[in-house]
């Protein structure tokens, strides 16, 4: 006769357990979802380095279109830009002289489409096809790789053969080989250029 009594005494416990379980389920169902920890902001700190850095882009035939080299490269995690030491940018076109842009320091963006050259920056276009060597010097050159354009908003000195020009800014299109000078332009054109030398 004792066993039924024991079973009967479990009834309230079962009811309380069921009520507690239902309350827990209701609480979980009505609570807002747990928020994930926010991503930590990236800092402008180096995340990797490279010495004797070099990257090239090839066309569909496997011919090099441009090559960027530097003595050293430091990459930053926040903007994925890189600082360059002694960078050199070389642009190649079939049947056209090679153009090389150099400086003491520079920066390049993540996809190598924009290269900034700072401090004693120089553009050198080799002599070819009867056209004399051309050299431009400034404290900054912006290389727009995809457009094959080099420009500066800083004072620039341009020497083409024996002729010398100075200006407050410049834009050089390597595809058309067209040079534009802006601001106060001063020149000392050699007689050989006046008497039939090429303007490109």
C-alpha positions as CSV (number, residue, x, y, z in Angstrom):
1,X,0.0,0.0,0.0
2,X,3.0,2.3,0.3
3,X,3.9,2.3,-3.3
4,X,0.8,4.1,-4.6
5,X,1.5,6.8,-2.0
6,X,5.0,7.3,-3.4
7,X,3.7,7.6,-6.9
8,X,1.1,10.0,-5.9
9,X,3.7,12.2,-4.2
10,X,5.6,12.6,-7.5
11,X,2.7,14.3,-9.2
12,X,3.4,17.9,-7.9
13,X,7.1,17.5,-8.7
14,X,6.3,16.6,-12.3
15,X,3.9,19.5,-12.6
16,X,6.5,21.9,-11.2
17,X,9.2,20.5,-13.6
18,X,6.8,20.9,-16.6
19,X,6.0,24.4,-15.6
20,X,9.7,25.3,-15.2
21,X,10.5,23.8,-18.6
22,X,7.7,25.7,-20.3
23,X,8.8,29.0,-18.6
24,X,12.4,28.4,-19.8
25,X,11.3,27.7,-23.4
26,X,9.0,30.9,-23.3
27,X,11.9,33.0,-22.0
28,X,14.3,31.7,-24.7
29,X,11.6,32.3,-27.4
30,X,11.0,35.9,-26.4
31,X,14.6,37.0,-25.7
32,X,16.3,38.9,-28.5
33,X,19.0,36.9,-30.3
34,X,22.5,37.1,-28.8
35,X,24.5,39.8,-30.5
36,X,27.8,38.7,-32.0
37,X,30.9,40.5,-30.9
38,X,31.5,43.4,-33.2
39,X,34.5,43.1,-35.6
40,X,37.5,44.8,-34.3
41,X,38.5,47.9,-36.3
42,X,41.6,47.5,-38.4
43,X,44.5,49.8,-37.6
44,X,47.0,51.4,-39.9
45,X,49.7,49.0,-38.8
46,X,51.9,46.9,-41.0
47,X,50.8,43.3,-41.5
48,X,53.5,42.1,-43.8
49,X,56.8,43.2,-45.5
50,X,58.8,42.4,-48.6
51,X,62.3,43.2,-49.8
52,X,63.1,43.5,-53.5
53,X,59.4,43.8,-54.3
54,X,58.3,43.2,-57.9
55,X,54.9,42.8,-59.6
56,X,54.1,42.7,-63.3
57,X,51.0,42.8,-65.5
58,X,50.9,40.8,-68.7
59,X,48.6,41.2,-71.7
60,X,46.7,38.3,-73.3
61,X,49.8,37.3,-75.3
62,X,52.0,37.1,-72.2
63,X,53.9,40.3,-73.0
64,X,54.7,42.5,-70.0
65,X,52.7,45.8,-70.0
66,X,54.1,47.2,-66.9
67,X,56.4,46.3,-64.0
68,X,56.5,47.8,-60.5
69,X,59.6,47.2,-58.4
70,X,60.9,48.6,-55.1
71,X,63.7,48.1,-52.7
72,X,61.2,47.4,-49.9
73,X,57.4,47.3,-49.4
74,X,55.3,47.6,-46.2
75,X,51.6,46.6,-46.5
76,X,49.0,48.1,-44.1
77,X,45.9,46.1,-43.0
78,X,43.3,48.9,-42.8
79,X,43.4,50.4,-46.3
80,X,45.5,47.6,-48.0
81,X,47.9,50.3,-49.4
82,X,51.6,49.8,-49.3
83,X,54.5,52.1,-48.8
84,X,57.4,51.7,-51.2
85,X,61.1,52.5,-50.9
86,X,62.9,53.5,-54.1
87,X,60.1,52.5,-56.4
88,X,60.4,52.2,-60.2
89,X,57.4,51.9,-62.5
90,X,58.2,50.7,-66.1
91,X,55.6,50.9,-68.9
92,X,56.0,48.9,-72.1
93,X,54.3,49.4,-75.4
94,X,55.0,47.6,-78.7
95,X,57.1,49.7,-81.0
96,X,57.2,52.6,-78.5
97,X,60.0,53.6,-76.2
98,X,59.9,52.4,-72.6
99,X,58.8,54.9,-70.0
100,X,60.3,54.6,-66.5
101,X,59.1,56.5,-63.4
102,X,61.2,56.5,-60.3
103,X,61.3,58.3,-56.9
104,X,62.8,57.9,-53.4
105,X,59.5,56.7,-51.9
106,X,56.0,55.9,-53.0
107,X,52.7,54.2,-52.3
108,X,50.6,51.8,-54.2
109,X,46.9,50.7,-53.7
110,X,45.6,47.2,-53.3
111,X,45.1,46.3,-57.0
112,X,48.2,48.2,-58.2
113,X,46.1,50.6,-60.3
114,X,47.4,53.8,-58.6
115,X,51.0,54.5,-57.8
116,X,52.2,57.7,-56.1
117,X,55.8,58.6,-56.4
118,X,57.3,61.2,-54.0
119,X,60.6,63.0,-53.5
120,X,62.9,63.5,-56.5
121,X,60.4,61.8,-58.7
122,X,61.5,61.4,-62.3
123,X,59.9,60.2,-65.6
124,X,62.3,59.0,-68.3
125,X,61.1,58.2,-71.8
126,X,63.8,56.6,-73.8
127,X,64.9,58.0,-77.2
128,X,63.5,56.1,-80.1
129,X,62.3,56.4,-83.7
130,X,64.1,59.8,-84.2
131,X,62.5,61.2,-81.0
132,X,65.0,62.4,-78.4
133,X,65.0,61.3,-74.8
134,X,62.4,63.1,-72.6
135,X,62.8,63.6,-68.8
136,X,60.4,65.1,-66.3
137,X,61.3,65.9,-62.7
138,X,59.0,66.8,-59.9
139,X,58.3,66.1,-56.2
140,X,55.3,64.0,-57.0
141,X,54.0,62.0,-59.9
142,X,50.7,60.1,-59.9
143,X,50.7,57.0,-62.1
144,X,47.2,55.9,-63.2
145,X,48.2,52.4,-64.4
146,X,44.9,51.4,-66.1
147,X,44.8,54.6,-68.1
148,X,48.5,54.6,-68.8
149,X,48.7,58.3,-67.6
150,X,51.2,60.1,-65.4
151,X,50.4,63.5,-63.9
152,X,51.4,65.9,-61.3
153,X,50.0,69.0,-59.5
154,X,53.5,70.0,-58.4
155,X,56.0,72.2,-60.3
156,X,57.7,70.2,-63.0
157,X,60.8,70.5,-65.1
158,X,60.6,68.9,-68.6
159,X,63.6,68.3,-70.8
160,X,63.2,66.9,-74.3
161,X,66.5,66.7,-76.0
162,X,68.2,70.1,-75.6
163,X,64.8,71.9,-75.0
164,X,63.7,72.7,-71.4
165,X,60.3,73.7,-70.1
166,X,59.0,74.4,-66.6
167,X,55.3,74.4,-65.4
168,X,53.1,74.2,-62.4
169,X,51.6,70.9,-63.4
170,X,51.7,68.2,-66.1
171,X,49.7,65.4,-67.7
172,X,51.4,62.8,-69.8
173,X,49.4,60.1,-71.8
174,X,51.6,57.2,-72.6
175,X,49.2,55.8,-75.2
176,X,49.0,58.9,-77.3
177,X,52.4,60.2,-76.1
178,X,50.7,63.6,-75.6
179,X,52.2,65.9,-73.0
180,X,50.2,68.7,-71.4
181,X,51.7,71.4,-69.2
182,X,49.6,73.7,-66.9
183,X,50.0,76.9,-65.0
184,X,52.9,79.2,-65.7
185,X,54.8,77.6,-68.5
186,X,58.3,78.8,-69.3
187,X,60.4,77.2,-72.1
188,X,63.7,77.3,-73.8
189,X,63.0,75.6,-77.1
190,X,66.1,74.4,-79.0
191,X,66.4,75.4,-82.7
192,X,66.3,71.8,-83.7
193,X,62.9,71.4,-82.2
194,X,61.6,74.5,-83.9
195,X,62.9,73.5,-87.3
196,X,61.0,70.2,-87.6
197,X,61.5,68.2,-84.4
198,X,58.7,66.0,-83.3
199,X,56.2,67.5,-80.7
200,X,55.5,64.1,-79.1
